[in-house]
């Protein structure tokens, strides 16, 4: 009798617990469906807005911004009785429209976060959810996100620039896959930045802590196989009161990130599906243009180079041979991922036989770097051998090399790595098959020994804008300010598709944003491109780079070097026997006379003369002798893109800026201590004949 009673009591207790859990689960259920948004059902901040049509626009086509759109009420994703994670389900439709086909923002994310504003978050690669102190994981951010990432960042071990990942308190995804969906049993790739409507389903099972993410074009039936699946125990990583919503971010390039509809259910069944036909459409954007085949090839080449760069670090583990003994000290271990073995470089360059350039800073060799495993992908490289200058601290120099190797931009030649052996320093760069711009800008005509430009204006204008974009990234788009200090046509390299890439960072200087550039005891650069204030202050500043960029603009538009006059040929001399100089003066004189277009290279042929005139006027403005009157590179890019006009500066206000090169008294004080060395033409196909160099194309070292 007692046993029967105990059994009955036990059954009653179990039934009561079951009813309690059922009641608790029902109370926890939260469901909403938004076929378009209003200001009442979403909290928008940052750059985010709700458009009149009901689209949640997280970012517009503005660089370096982020936007949030969160459900206004916090939710509890944990069972109140035992703290176990609750199941949830959500689906949403989104679109990402980049400003340019080959340059876009960093993507958007569906996020569980402790705040709808994320007050310390920053834009760019941090997606508006993290900052530089916690984006690699500090265990306290309480952020879980499904990222739709449209930029590749090696710092976060991203697999590519078009992937879906699950982030837990860090931007290093715990699992990720390239964006795709399964159709008829076969995976089909999806471009996240196509501008097309895409739909995402996210299912979380609280009992198994399994998170599934599925993606497909909007309107296509939901694929049966998830793209990404991983285990995430939400009970240990998110706050008790958690906000759910979206975040999007732009960096040095921009995209418009849109969310058109959203369905969500916390606890129990799957969220209701969305009727795509009832959703609002994104605001109209500029018409899409088909990707040029050459651009597609260029993107593929860049992807291959990025993959080879990742694998280059593996060369450090090759067994050292006595014949190729290297120097390595304990402090150098922190730079290990960028160090390449001397043996691999020796093999890549066939024993350093293929010379493609030489000068006072060293000799440059062509090579093909193969990975240690047989049959793996190879990459063409340019290897510069530099005799180490003992006056510069080796540790500081290698530290700077490591910093430069992290620069990533489509218009910069990548520094792949370095090697140190027996007093030699070897720098390894991407190989640019079409060589330097000046070799195409100044082509020797054998009939009359004059220089004949071989580039159309369309090519030149594209290269100018490429270099401007790269220089803007150096000044504003990276974690530090990078001052290049040697911008000229000889340091602009051209890839297989004639895209311009700024190269040779051997003279560059870095300092923190908001800081001040320090003075240097040596004023280094190329004669004709040096800003006049450099001689007085010795400070490497972005404004000095803008001055050199101005000289570069005139050089490209006129096919003359800064120290030439418009009426002279290469190596021509005036009546006094001095080298002809004063391109800035000549162009300024043409402007004052109302005929600035006469300064353009007459051998360009038929072209957009208004665009040429814009470049000439912008070149003069950048060459202003007063650094306070020069534009920033951001303003320069806006002018070149047609987003802003050239400031109305009367030519008389520019003064005799060109004559600073030859007649500035302060500058003359240093002329006697010039130490002249030849410029290294990095990564060119063949060495430049001595006859094709002008006396102005020499590196000048001014001892201060």
C-alpha positions in Angstrom: 0.0 0.0 0.0 2.8 2.4 0.9 4.6 1.6 -2.4 1.4 2.4 -4.4 1.0 5.7 -2.6 4.6 6.7 -3.3 4.2 5.9 -7.0 1.0 8.0 -7.3 2.7 11.0 -5.6 5.7 10.7 -8.0 3.4 10.6 -11.1 1.5 13.7 -9.8 4.8 15.6 -9.3 6.0 14.7 -12.8 2.7 15.8 -14.4 2.9 19.1 -12.5 6.4 19.7 -13.7 5.4 18.9 -17.3 2.5 21.4 -17.1 4.8 24.0 -15.6 7.3 23.6 -18.4 4.6 23.8 -21.0 3.2 26.9 -19.4 6.7 28.5 -19.2 7.4 27.7 -22.8 4.2 29.3 -23.9 4.9 32.4 -21.9 8.3 32.7 -23.4 7.0 32.6 -27.0 7.4 35.9 -28.8 6.5 36.3 -32.5 6.4 39.2 -35.0 6.2 39.6 -38.8 7.3 42.8 -40.5 6.5 43.0 -44.3 8.2 46.4 -44.3 9.2 48.6 -41.3 7.9 51.6 -39.4 9.7 53.8 -36.9 7.6 52.1 -34.2 8.6 48.5 -34.8 12.4 49.0 -35.2 15.0 51.1 -33.3 17.3 52.7 -36.0 20.5 54.5 -35.1 23.8 55.4 -36.7 23.4 55.8 -40.5 20.2 53.6 -40.4 16.9 55.0 -41.5 13.4 53.6 -42.4 12.6 54.8 -45.9 9.1 56.1 -46.8 8.4 52.8 -48.6 9.1 50.8 -45.4 12.7 49.5 -46.2 15.2 49.4 -43.3 18.3 51.0 -44.9 21.2 50.3 -42.6 23.8 52.3 -44.6 23.9 54.5 -47.6 26.8 55.0 -50.1 28.9 56.8 -47.5 32.3 55.5 -46.5 33.3 54.7 -42.9 29.7 54.5 -41.4 27.6 51.9 -39.7 23.9 51.5 -38.9 21.7 49.4 -36.6 18.1 48.3 -36.7 16.9 46.4 -33.6 13.6 45.2 -32.3 12.8 47.9 -29.6 12.1 45.5 -26.7 14.7 43.2 -25.1 14.0 39.5 -25.1 15.1 36.6 -22.8 16.7 33.7 -24.7 17.1 31.7 -21.5 14.6 29.5 -19.6 13.9 31.4 -16.4 13.7 28.2 -14.4 17.1 26.6 -15.3 18.9 29.1 -17.5 18.9 26.7 -20.5 18.8 28.4 -24.0 15.4 28.7 -25.7 14.8 27.8 -29.3 14.2 30.5 -31.8 13.6 30.8 -35.6 13.9 33.8 -37.9 13.9 34.7 -41.6 14.5 37.9 -43.4 15.0 39.3 -46.9 17.9 41.7 -47.7 19.9 43.3 -50.5 23.3 44.8 -50.7 24.0 47.3 -53.5 27.7 48.4 -53.8 28.6 51.9 -55.1 31.1 50.4 -57.5 31.2 46.8 -58.8 34.8 46.2 -57.6 34.6 48.2 -54.4 32.0 47.7 -51.6 31.3 47.9 -47.9 31.9 45.1 -45.3 28.4 43.5 -45.2 25.6 43.1 -42.7 24.8 40.9 -39.8 21.8 39.5 -37.9 22.8 40.0 -34.2 21.9 39.2 -30.6 23.4 42.1 -28.6 23.2 43.6 -25.1 22.3 47.0 -26.5 20.4 48.3 -29.6 23.0 51.1 -30.0 26.4 49.3 -29.4 28.0 52.6 -28.1 31.6 51.5 -28.5 31.3 49.8 -31.9 33.1 51.1 -35.0 32.6 50.8 -38.7 34.5 49.0 -41.4 35.6 45.5 -40.7 34.1 45.6 -37.2 30.6 45.6 -38.8 29.2 48.1 -36.2 29.2 45.4 -33.5 32.8 45.4 -32.2 35.8 47.6 -31.8 39.5 47.1 -32.0 39.7 46.1 -28.3 37.2 43.2 -28.5 36.9 42.2 -32.1 39.2 39.2 -31.6 37.3 38.1 -28.5 37.5 39.3 -24.9 34.7 37.1 -23.5 32.6 40.1 -22.4 30.9 41.6 -25.5 27.9 39.3 -25.2 27.3 39.4 -29.0 26.3 36.5 -31.2 25.9 37.3 -34.9 25.4 35.6 -38.3 27.6 37.7 -40.6 26.9 38.2 -44.3 30.5 39.3 -44.9 31.5 41.0 -48.2 35.2 41.7 -47.4 38.1 39.4 -46.7 40.2 40.2 -43.6 43.1 37.9 -42.8 43.1 39.2 -39.2 39.8 37.4 -38.7 40.8 34.3 -40.8 38.0 35.1 -43.3 37.8 32.4 -46.0 36.9 34.9 -48.8 35.1 38.2 -49.5 31.7 36.6 -50.0 30.8 34.3 -47.1 28.3 33.5 -44.3 29.7 33.0 -40.8 28.6 32.6 -37.2 30.4 34.9 -34.8 30.4 34.4 -31.0 31.9 37.3 -29.1 34.5 37.7 -31.9 34.7 38.4 -35.6 36.7 35.2 -36.0 33.8 33.0 -37.1 33.3 29.7 -35.3 32.1 28.3 -38.6 31.7 29.8 -42.1 31.0 28.9 -45.7 31.2 30.7 -49.0 27.7 32.0 -49.9 25.8 29.4 -51.8 22.6 27.3 -51.8 21.7 23.8 -52.9 19.5 23.5 -56.0 18.6 20.2 -57.5 21.3 18.5 -55.4 24.0 20.8 -56.6 25.5 23.8 -54.7 25.0 27.2 -56.5 27.2 30.2 -55.6 25.5 33.5 -54.5 27.0 36.9 -54.8 26.1 38.9 -51.6 26.8 42.2 -53.4 24.8 41.6 -56.6 22.0 43.9 -55.5 19.5 41.1 -55.9 17.0 40.2 -53.1 18.3 37.3 -51.0 16.5 35.4 -48.1 18.1 34.0 -45.0 16.6 31.4 -42.5 18.2 30.9 -39.1 17.0 28.1 -36.8 18.3 27.5 -33.3 17.4 24.4 -31.3 17.8 25.1 -27.6 17.9 21.4 -26.6 20.8 20.5 -28.9 22.3 24.1 -29.0 22.5 23.7 -32.8 22.4 26.8 -35.1 21.5 26.3 -38.8 21.8 29.1 -41.4 20.3 28.7 -44.9 20.4 31.2 -47.8 18.9 31.4 -51.3 17.6 34.0 -53.8 14.3 35.5 -52.6 11.3 33.7 -54.0 13.2 30.4 -54.5 11.9 27.6 -52.2 13.9 27.2 -49.1 16.8 24.7 -49.6 16.5 21.5 -47.6 20.2 21.6 -46.6 21.6 24.4 -44.4 24.7 26.2 -45.6 26.2 26.6 -42.1 25.6 24.4 -39.0 27.4 24.7 -35.7 27.0 24.3 -31.9 26.5 27.5 -29.9 25.4 27.4 -26.3 23.6 30.8 -26.0 23.1 30.4 -22.2 26.8 31.1 -21.6 27.5 33.9 -24.1 24.6 36.4 -24.2 23.0 38.7 -21.7 19.8 38.0 -19.8 18.1 40.8 -21.6 19.1 40.7 -25.3 18.2 42.8 -28.3 17.7 41.2 -31.7 18.2 42.9 -35.0 20.6 43.9 -37.8 23.9 45.9 -38.3 25.6 47.0 -41.5 28.9 48.8 -42.0 31.1 50.5 -44.7 34.8 51.0 -44.7 37.0 52.8 -47.3 34.4 51.8 -49.9 30.7 51.8 -49.6 27.5 49.8 -50.1 23.8 50.4 -49.4 22.6 47.6 -47.0 18.8 47.0 -47.0 16.5 44.7 -45.0 13.0 44.5 -46.6 11.1 42.1 -44.4 11.6 40.2 -41.1 9.8 37.3 -39.4 10.8 36.1 -35.9 9.6 33.6 -33.3 11.2 32.9 -29.9 10.2 29.6 -28.4 8.4 26.7 -30.0 7.5 26.5 -33.7 9.3 28.0 -36.8 8.8 31.7 -37.6 6.1 32.5 -40.2 7.5 32.7 -43.7 7.5 35.9 -45.7 5.5 36.7 -48.9 8.2 38.2 -51.0 5.6 39.8 -53.4 4.3 41.9 -50.5 7.7 43.3 -49.5 8.8 46.9 -50.4 11.6 47.3 -52.8 15.0 49.0 -52.2 15.3 52.6 -53.5 16.4 52.7 -57.1 20.1 52.9 -57.6 22.3 53.5 -60.6 21.9 51.0 -63.3 24.0 47.9 -63.2 26.7 47.4 -65.7 28.0 44.0 -66.8 31.4 43.2 -65.4 34.1 43.6 -67.9 36.0 40.4 -68.7 39.3 42.0 -67.9 37.9 43.1 -64.5 36.8 39.6 -63.8 40.3 38.3 -64.7 41.8 40.9 -62.4 39.6 39.9 -59.5 40.6 36.2 -60.0 44.3 37.1 -60.1 43.9 39.2 -56.9 42.2 36.2 -55.2 45.0 33.9 -56.2 47.6 36.3 -54.9 45.7 36.6 -51.6 45.7 32.8 -51.2 49.4 32.5 -52.0 50.1 35.3 -49.5 48.4 33.2 -46.8 50.5 30.1 -47.7 53.8 32.1 -47.9 54.0 31.9 -44.1 54.3 28.2 -44.3 57.8 28.5 -45.8 59.2 29.4 -42.4 59.0 25.7 -41.4 61.2 24.5 -44.3 64.4 22.8 -42.9 67.3 25.2 -42.9 70.2 24.1 -45.1 73.7 25.3 -44.2 74.1 26.7 -47.7 71.1 29.0 -47.1 71.7 29.8 -43.4 69.7 32.8 -42.2 69.9 35.2 -39.3 67.0 35.2 -36.8 66.9 36.6 -33.3 64.4 36.0 -30.6 62.7 39.4 -30.9 62.1 38.6 -34.6 59.7 35.7 -33.9 56.7 38.1 -33.7 57.2 38.9 -37.4 57.5 35.3 -38.3 54.3 35.0 -40.5 55.8 37.5 -43.0 59.3 35.9 -43.2 60.1 33.8 -46.3 63.1 31.4 -46.4 66.2 32.3 -48.4 66.2 28.9 -50.0 62.7 29.4 -51.4 63.7 32.9 -52.8 66.9 31.4 -54.2 64.9 28.7 -56.0 62.2 31.2 -57.1 64.7 33.5 -58.8 66.8 30.7 -60.4 69.7 31.7 -58.2 69.0 35.5 -58.5 69.7 35.5 -62.2 66.6 37.2 -63.6 67.5 40.9 -63.0 64.6 43.3 -63.9 65.9 46.5 -62.2 68.8 48.0 -60.2 69.8 51.1 -58.5 71.3 52.7 -55.4 68.8 50.9 -53.1 69.5 47.4 -54.4 68.8 45.0 -57.2 65.4 43.6 -58.2 64.9 40.1 -59.5 61.9 38.3 -61.1 60.9 35.0 -59.6 58.2 32.4 -59.3 57.5 31.3 -55.7 56.2 27.8 -55.3 54.7 26.4 -52.1 56.6 23.6 -50.4 54.1 20.9 -51.3 54.4 19.6 -54.8 52.0 20.7 -57.4 50.6 23.6 -55.3 49.8 27.0 -56.7 52.7 29.3 -57.6 52.9 33.1 -57.7 55.1 35.5 -59.7 57.1 37.8 -57.4 59.6 40.6 -57.5 62.5 40.3 -55.0 64.5 43.4 -54.0 67.9 42.8 -52.4 68.8 45.7 -50.2 72.2 46.1 -48.5 71.3 46.9 -44.9 72.0 50.5 -43.8 73.6 50.3 -40.4 72.5 53.8 -39.5 68.9 52.6 -39.2 68.0 50.3 -36.4 67.4 46.8 -37.8 64.6 46.0 -35.3 62.7 49.1 -36.2 63.2 48.5 -39.9 61.8 44.9 -39.7 58.9 46.2 -37.5 58.0 48.7 -40.2 58.2 45.9 -42.9 55.8 43.8 -40.8 53.4 46.8 -40.6 53.5 47.5 -44.3 52.8 43.9 -45.2 49.4 44.3 -43.6 48.3 47.0 -46.0 45.5 45.6 -48.2 44.0 47.6 -51.1 43.4 46.8 -54.7 45.5 49.8 -55.8 48.6 49.0 -53.7 51.3 46.6 -54.6 51.3 44.0 -51.8 54.5 43.4 -49.8 54.4 39.6 -49.4 57.3 39.2 -47.0 61.0 39.5 -46.2 64.1 37.6 -45.6 67.4 38.5 -43.7 70.7 36.8 -44.4 74.3 37.8 -43.9 73.7 41.6 -43.8 71.2 41.5 -46.7 67.6 42.3 -46.5 65.3 40.8 -49.2 61.8 42.3 -49.7 59.3 40.2 -51.7 56.5 42.0 -53.7 53.7 41.1 -56.1 55.0 41.0 -59.7 53.4 43.5 -62.0 53.7 42.2 -65.6 53.2 45.5 -67.3 55.9 47.3 -65.3 55.9 50.9 -64.2 53.7 53.7 -65.6 56.6 55.8 -66.8 57.7 53.1 -69.2 54.3 53.4 -71.0 54.0 57.1 -70.6 57.5 57.8 -72.1 58.1 55.4 -75.0 61.2 56.0 -77.1 60.4 56.7 -80.8 63.5 55.4 -82.7 62.8 57.7 -85.7 63.3 61.0 -84.0 64.5 60.1 -80.5 61.5 61.7 -78.9 59.2 60.3 -76.3 55.9 59.2 -77.7 53.1 58.4 -75.2 51.6 55.1 -75.8 48.5 55.4 -73.5 45.1 56.8 -74.4 43.6 59.4 -72.1 41.0 56.8 -70.9 43.8 54.6 -69.7 45.6 57.5 -68.0 42.4 58.8 -66.3 41.7 55.3 -64.9 45.3 55.0 -63.6 45.1 58.4 -62.0 41.9 57.5 -60.1 43.4 54.1 -59.1 46.4 55.9 -57.6 44.2 58.4 -55.8 42.1 55.6 -54.3 45.2 53.8 -53.0 46.7 57.0 -51.6 43.4 57.8 -49.8 43.5 54.4 -48.2 47.0 55.1 -46.9 46.1 58.4 -45.4 42.6 57.6 -44.0 41.6 54.0 -44.6 44.1 52.0 -42.5 44.6 51.7 -38.7 47.5 54.2 -38.9 48.3 57.2 -41.2 50.8 56.1 -43.9 52.8 58.8 -45.7 54.3 57.3 -48.9 56.9 60.1 -49.5 57.8 59.0 -53.1 54.7 59.3 -55.4 55.7 59.4 -59.0 55.0 57.6 -62.3 58.0 55.3 -61.8 56.4 54.0 -58.5 53.0 53.3 -60.1 53.0 49.7 -61.4 50.5 48.2 -63.9 49.1 44.7 -63.6 48.0 42.5 -66.6 44.8 44.6 -67.0 46.6 48.0 -66.8 45.2 48.7 -63.3 47.4 51.2 -61.5 49.0 50.2 -58.2 51.1 52.4 -55.9 54.4 50.6 -55.0 57.7 51.0 -53.3 57.0 51.8 -49.6 60.7 51.8 -48.7 60.5 55.5 -47.8 57.0 55.5 -46.1 56.4 56.7 -42.6 53.6 55.7 -40.2 51.9 57.5 -37.2 48.7 57.2 -35.3 45.5 58.9 -36.5 45.1 62.2 -34.6 48.9 62.2 -33.8 51.6 64.3 -35.3 54.2 63.2 -37.8 57.7 63.3 -36.3 60.6 65.0 -37.9 63.3 63.0 -39.7 67.0 63.8 -39.9 67.0 63.0 -43.6 64.6 64.5 -46.1 64.1 61.7 -48.7 62.2 61.6 -52.0 62.5 62.3 -55.7 63.7 65.7 -56.9 60.8 67.5 -58.5 58.1 65.9 -56.3 59.3 67.1 -52.9 57.0 69.6 -51.1 58.8 72.9 -50.3 57.9 72.7 -46.6 59.7 69.3 -46.3 63.1 71.0 -46.5 62.2 73.4 -43.6 60.3 71.1 -41.2 61.6 67.6 -42.1 58.0 66.3 -41.4 56.5 63.6 -43.6 52.8 64.7 -43.8 49.8 63.7 -46.0 49.9 67.2 -47.4 53.4 66.5 -48.8 52.0 63.4 -50.5 49.3 65.6 -52.0 52.0 67.9 -53.4 53.8 64.9 -55.0 50.4 63.7 -56.4 49.9 67.1 -58.0 53.2 66.7 -59.8 52.2 63.2 -60.8 48.9 64.5 -62.3 50.7 67.0 -64.5 53.3 64.4 -65.4 50.5 62.0 -66.7 48.5 64.7 -68.4 51.4 66.4 -70.1 53.8 63.4 -70.6 56.5 65.6 -69.1 58.5 65.1 -65.9 58.2 67.8 -63.2 61.7 69.3 -64.1 60.9 69.6 -67.8 59.3 72.4 -69.6 56.4 71.9 -72.1 58.6 72.9 -75.0 61.6 70.7 -74.1 62.4 67.1 -75.0 63.9 64.6 -72.6 67.4 65.6 -71.6 67.0 68.9 -73.4 69.0 71.9 -71.9 68.4 75.6 -72.0 70.8 78.2 -73.3 72.7 78.3 -70.0 73.4 74.6 -70.0 71.0 73.9 -67.1 68.4 71.1 -67.3 65.1 72.5 -68.5 62.7 72.7 -65.5 59.4 74.1 -64.5 56.4 72.0 -65.7 54.2 73.5 -62.9 55.2 77.0 -64.1 54.5 76.2 -67.7 51.0 74.8 -67.0 50.3 77.7 -64.7 51.3 80.2 -67.4 48.9 78.4 -69.9 46.1 78.7 -67.3 46.7 82.4 -66.8 46.6 82.9 -70.6 43.3 81.2 -70.8 44.6 78.2 -72.8 45.3 75.5 -70.1 44.4 72.8 -72.6 47.5 73.7 -74.6 49.5 72.1 -71.8 48.1 68.6 -72.4 50.1 66.0 -74.2 49.3 66.7 -77.9 49.9 63.1 -78.8 46.9 61.8 -76.7 44.6 62.3 -79.7 40.8 62.7 -79.4 39.7 62.6 -75.8 37.5 64.2 -73.1 39.3 67.6 -73.0 37.2 68.7 -70.0 38.4 65.8 -68.0 42.0 66.6 -69.0 41.5 70.2 -68.0 40.1 69.1 -64.6 43.2 67.0 -64.0 45.5 69.9 -65.0 43.8 72.4 -62.7 43.7 69.8 -59.8 47.4 69.1 -60.4 48.2 72.8 -59.9 46.0 73.1 -56.8 47.7 70.1 -55.3 51.1 71.7 -56.1 50.2 74.8 -54.2 53.4 76.1 -52.3 51.3 76.6 -49.2 50.3 73.2 -47.7 47.3 74.8 -46.0 45.8 75.5 -49.5 46.1 72.0 -50.8 43.1 69.7 -50.8 43.1 66.4 -48.8 43.1 63.1 -50.7 39.5 62.6 -49.8 38.7 65.9 -51.5 40.9 64.9 -54.5 39.0 61.6 -54.9 35.7 63.4 -54.7 36.8 65.8 -57.4 38.1 63.0 -59.7 34.8 61.1 -59.2 32.8 64.1 -60.1 31.2 64.3 -56.7 32.7 67.8 -56.1 34.0 70.6 -58.3 37.6 71.8 -58.4 37.7 74.8 -56.0 37.5 78.1 -57.8 41.1 79.2 -57.2 42.3 82.0 -59.5 45.7 81.0 -61.1 47.2 84.2 -59.7 46.7 82.9 -56.2 49.0 79.9 -56.9 52.0 82.1 -57.2 55.2 80.9 -58.8 54.9 77.4 -57.2 56.9 75.6 -59.9 60.0 77.8 -59.3 60.3 76.5 -55.8 62.1 73.5 -57.2 64.9 75.5 -58.6 65.1 78.8 -56.9 64.0 78.5 -53.3 66.8 79.9 -51.1 66.1 77.5 -48.3 66.3 74.6 -50.7 69.6 75.8 -52.2 71.2 75.5 -48.8 71.0 71.7 -49.1 72.0 71.3 -52.8 75.7 70.8 -52.0 75.0 67.8 -49.8 72.8 65.8 -52.2 73.6 62.1 -52.3 72.2 60.9 -55.6 71.1 57.3 -56.2 69.2 55.7 -59.1 65.5 54.9 -58.6 64.7 51.2 -58.4 62.0 50.4 -61.0 60.1 47.7 -59.1 58.6 44.6 -60.8 59.1 45.7 -64.4 59.5 43.2 -67.3 62.9 44.4 -68.5 65.5 46.9 -67.2 65.0 50.4 -68.4 67.8 51.6 -70.8 70.0 54.3 -69.4 69.1 56.6 -72.2 65.4 56.6 -71.2 66.0 58.2 -67.8 66.0 61.9 -67.3 68.3 63.7 -64.9 65.3 64.4 -62.7 64.6 60.8 -62.1 67.0 60.2 -59.3 66.5 59.7 -55.6 67.7 62.7 -53.6 69.0 62.3 -50.0 69.1 65.6 -48.2 71.2 65.5 -45.0 69.4 67.7 -42.4 
